Amino acid sequence: MIIKAVIGVLCAAVVLAIGIVIGHFGINNSSAPSWLNDVAKDVDESLIEKFLAEVDTIHIQENLRELTDVPHMATTPGDEKTVQTMLRRWQDADTGLDDAWREEYNVYLSFPDPNNPNKVTVVDAANTVQHSIREREKAYTSDQDDPEVVQPYAAYSPAGHAKGKLVYANQGKPSDYEQLSQTLNLTGTIAITRYGGAGRGAKAINAAPYGVVGVLVYTDPLDINDGLMSDTNETYPHSWYMPPSGVERGSFNRDFGDLLTPYLAAKEETYRIPPENIVGIPPIPIQPIGFEDAYILICALGGDAAPSEWQGAFNCTYNYGGPGFKPTSEFNNSDVKMDIYNKEVIKNSANVMGVIRGSVEPDRYVIYGNHRDSWVHGAIDPSSGTSVMLEITRVLGRMVKQGIWRPRRSIIFGSWGAEEFGLIGSAEYTEQYFAKLSERTIAYINVDIAVFANATLRASAMPSLQNVIFKASKEVNAPGESSTSVYEAWKLHSNRTSPTHGVIPRLGYLTGAGSDYAAFVHYLGISSIDMSYTYDRSKTNARIYPAYHTAYDTFDYASKYIDPGFVSHQAVARTAGNILIRLADSLLLPFNCSDYAEILEDYLNTAVTLYQQQLEAHKISIEPLKRAVAMFRTNAQQLEKMIHNSDLANETPLKVRRINDQLMLLDRAFLDPLAFPDKYAFRHVIWTSSSAGKATFPGLADAFAQAESSGLDSDWDKVHYHLSVVSQAIEGAASTLADVI
Amino acid sequence: MIIKAVIGVLCAAVVLAIGIVIGHFGINNSSAPSWLNDVAKDVDESLIEKFLAEVDTIHIQENLRELTDVPHMATTPGDEKTVQTMLRRWQDADTGLDDAWREEYNVYLSFPDPNNPNKVTVVDAANTVQHSIREREKAYTSDQDDPEVVQPYAAYSPAGHAKGKLVYANQGKPSDYEQLSQTLNLTGTIAITRYGGAGRGAKAINAAPYGVVGVLVYTDPLDINDGLMSDTNETYPHSWYMPPSGVERGSFNRDFGDLLTPYLAAKEETYRIPPENIVGIPPIPIQPIGFEDAYILICALGGDAAPSEWQGAFNCTYNYGGPGFKPTSEFNNSDVKMDIYNKEVIKNSANVMGVIRGSVEPDRYVIYGNHRDSWVHGAIDPSSGTSVMLEITRVLGRMVKQGIWRPRRSIIFGSWGAEEFGLIGSAEYTEQYFAKLSERTIAYINVDIAVFANATLRASAMPSLQNVIFKASKEVNAPGESSTSVYEAWKLHSNRTSPTHGVIPRLGYLTGAGSDYAAFVHYLGISSIDMSYTYDRSKTNARIYPAYHTAYDTFDYASKYIDPGFVSHQAVARTAGNILIRLADSLLLPFNCSDYAEILEDYLNTAVTLYQQQLEAHKISIEPLKRAVAMFRTNAQQLEKMIHNSDLANETPLKVRRINDQLMLLDRAFLDPLAFPDKYAFRHVIWTSSSAGKATFPGLADAFAQAESSGLDSDWDKVHYHLSVVSQAIEGAASTLADVI
């Protein structure tokens, strides 16, 4: 009986236990919802390893081959072909994205007239042509013979006919024309300038006030070919150097975005300003030429010898010009004549957009983009970047289609149109979706030219992103290396000593508008990254890779001279993709605001060193700026301490979201839409462009330079104004990092 | 045996069941975190009932008594006393908030000189004074005798001495001076104008181009006292009407915020523009006077009779002026002389801030505010609102201190300083915390003058808030009523027929800058509400309550004539507090974007009716605007359908947060910081101020009026520009309502 009772109790205990187990695990507990694990999920390191392993050089190479099949200048049939390529890839059932579509804008472009090419000639007094500048680059392969290769020209140069004596104006900087005008009367002259030192259009804008009637621009072999200039054995196809007839094309406008629709997306019925109201474009004709012709013109110039800083690599003395050619030259008394037939036209340009929808926070976007349009075949610019983007989307798309991955946040890919004409596709996109993108975008990653050269990573970004860039670059092998990381190679080539981190790679700043990050950084205030593989600067003086914007930027050039084996492309794809996955998947955004504080302190120290004494002399206190930066540092530290003390995976998802919003929106707090009225769409008071050339707050630096130069009270007032603007912005940003109110 | 077996099975079943129960409910399920209920919690209706029950007329009355104890013009000792009152209340251990503090700004104010009062006199050719305008209002109670009662003056009128022949310029509108100048040469004259029709400062700004050297302004009994003007039996203290010596003070600046620090918070070291660069202030002296004196001056005027629309309530004909007085008057040939000694000074003004920290989403703010400063005792303006705010914070604070309530979101209370000088405290606050407030604020509720009169609720708001205002007002009894709700009484007094809702109360729009909502609506784009109890317009023509900005706006006046028993104050406190709790506690924000769509459609219909024909004649298509509004409607409906089909309490909290962010940020999408360069801090393209007087898109309406008047192509271009601006803004807003990308 006792045994029976014991057995009974034991049985009952077993049954009870079974009941408890069933009750605990078997019944859907209404207080333990199914989404609980999803919202707490962090980045999956094994998935990143899988991604890195799958990024493949052959795919990148074949992407590049397809993209560079024909010239694809914006809005040409070749451009439409690449639109179709992008759509087909991104809509692929096995390796595509969730969705892909095109978005179109009607944008203001400028082209030469194929039926009436631009001409530059040397003519004598009877208008007899003594020399004609080459109208097309010399063809070394069939690529360059394609009839779709656009004649070298200066987009947005006005059409017109100019004739005058030639002068040499160095780089066409204001100081160059100023100096030249002290020797010569420039009225009625044509100025020849070399690339570099000033913006393309600026070379004409700076010239016009002196009465110059036309400008030529060329690439001096000193600045691009390390001095070499023979096409028989030195330049492409024998090396990466620009052949003598090579010409850098380009857009010669100052502002980015469609020029007729400032701050408005360029839709069909959108208001357009009258073209005569466009600012920042050349007021006089300008035309780029090859150094083969520039050599003939410059070495024939009369007048005094230009100073040594003006001398290039030609084997002659660069004279100012008499104005005009020297008496001993065959061109004695001749003029240079420019006949420019550029036409402005409103054309339909497409962005191609693709998206992977986020699972947990679909309303948070990580955007990755590059432009699609080139000047000619654009193997390096931009197709190296597009090839990388397509390889990233192939690998990620396949993981999505296989159901093994879906990012926490949404990822948007943008293949921008008409970048070469002034970042137009990306700018119009930010104008059309201003509110949505401002509110929801975590970060923008731009990979335009993915590989300039094979030596080292180059990355520019907001400082808050330094850490994730470092982390990703440590996990990727340097091209062709098995034990050195991208990070190590980078640190070797370019480094700085951080007060916090010691010796680290030098991250650049996004202070300009060199690619499609511009609208994201400056107009929207979105934390952005621009990256590529690039040169060992100890080995070349080239301003940029020598085939840039020429007809020689082809698949052959890229695969032979820029990245044989596509290993640098692969390294960039791996690094950028790694960053992208971390931004999209990390529970806590991988942003570090103390790294931002370090750069603000660095800027502050520079400002104190350079300006404090003179500011005090003008009764302007720099103390508010010091207080603002100190407050930013304190609040950044407190936020990080709070994060450190939190168990984010187990707290309410709204707490993580709150912190992530603080991190995401940090750069937005630096925007001031009224601080720089003369700089189109520049609103970020820390990173806006500056002409003062100081590594400090740009508005302050420019205003200070102006005030120091003019000495006017009203200019010192502007210094004070910019000091207040930047102090308030930093304090405002700091307050967003503080505890919630 | 069978029975035993059955019993055994039954016992086992019972034990199993017990086990299941224990397992299910008795063991803390590790996958069911403690915060799960908190994040899904919705507004507690019983708590709202408790709140409504506790709002008490006696407390409001005693708040008002304390706040109006002494005059408390901005930055005076009386103002500091109210700062201390607010801090003491909000820091109270039993009924206070979580935290309260003061925030200070150094702001540009304008005061008369107590040692050298402004004088207006009638002088003869020998400069002998024939009549002196009263310098202080007549005292009927000891309140008005307080030496701290500021002399009536026009803040921001320049100091100066003006002398000239008097003319009558009606309301000082541009058309008034235009008309007057067709009869008279206005050079060197002094113009007397009545309040109404044009902004205060505008009466002087409009006058100056005609050579007018000084302006007087008074309140005509027609416009405020329903014609009554005797202090022996008709006006206060016998009724609510303004006594003959009563003078409406005011600020005479056009723009809001500190005038020296546009877009910058006015801290000690902030950059200040030179005072001579201030725009929108009177260029010539202006001084307000009582109708007692105005009567003497106007009835003595010579010249032709002014038109009937210019005639007021005086028992004489309002003549234009000869210029000057009529020959039969004792003032024949006399001048009016103005000696204005106003001084501008930078003074320290405080906002008092208080906060209840949110439990679940502390980084979402509902802001409730009112200004604290008055012109004199300010019983109605603003202390009626402050009394209401203090009663709301007392009831809510007590619930917090007792631990029975903590809102889901944070609530911020603002007691703004220096509103009377141009909404300065609230504007500086929005400038200092621009980024944080833009990113996190759900809504702003403004209750300035809580009670103008006892007849009906008046509320103006963004249309998305209509529904929560209606809901709250249905739950509150109309003052002194037990069966009629505030909503019903409101609908009776002022209604419209909505295509969706049928007959509903008429909600106003926040198109102006009449109180501290201005910076929140126009500068930050935050969905806002401004509300009060107000008149039965069928019973009075008064522009506003007659003691407005006079020395008669006292506790005695308020409690006797405006709201005996404080029942309207109570109704406003209950309604506003109800709205506040719903905004702070609702799981899903009580915003309705279809109601926004309805108003946009209404605006569109008006625009089509008024403008389409002429737009087409000028080759401007209105189609983009139609498409944008249609897209807004479609996306609003889809969002609401998605909400309707969701079980928000059981889905991831991030989904609710996503929808709430869409709702919260909707108004932000309408901001354009560059669309209205001539209107300080006006950025909201739907609600910005307009002079065209049409219930449609303001930028379009104003541009159209200008183009229609001038006929210039460049003005039609501006019409097209504004059409594009508003179309893009609405489309941008619509896209934020769409599915996530």
Interface residues (C-beta under 8 A of the other chain):
Chain A: G8 C11 A12 V15 L16 A17 I18 G19 I20 V21 I22 G23 H24 F25 G26 I27 N29 S31 A32 P33 W35 L36 N37 D38 V39 T261 Y263 L264 A265 K267 E269 T270 Y271 I273 P274 V355 R357 G358 V360 E361 P362 D363 Y365 S410 I412 E431 Q432 Y433 F434 A435 K436 E439 S621 E623 P624 N650 E651 T652 P653 L654 R657 R658 D661 Q662 L665 R668 A669 L671 D672 P673 L674 D717 H720 Y721 L723 S724 V725 Q728 E731 G732 A733 S735 T736 V740 I741
Chain B: G8 C11 A12 V15 L16 A17 I18 G19 I20 V21 I22 G23 H24 F25 G26 I27 N29 S31 A32 P33 W35 L36 N37 D38 V39 T261 Y263 L264 A265 K267 E269 T270 Y271 I273 P274 V355 R357 G358 V360 E361 P362 D363 Y365 S410 I412 E431 Q432 Y433 F434 A435 K436 E439 S621 E623 P624 N650 E651 T652 P653 L654 R657 R658 D661 Q662 L665 R668 A669 L671 D672 P673 L674 D717 H720 Y721 L723 S724 V725 Q728 E731 G732 A733 S735 T736 V740 I741
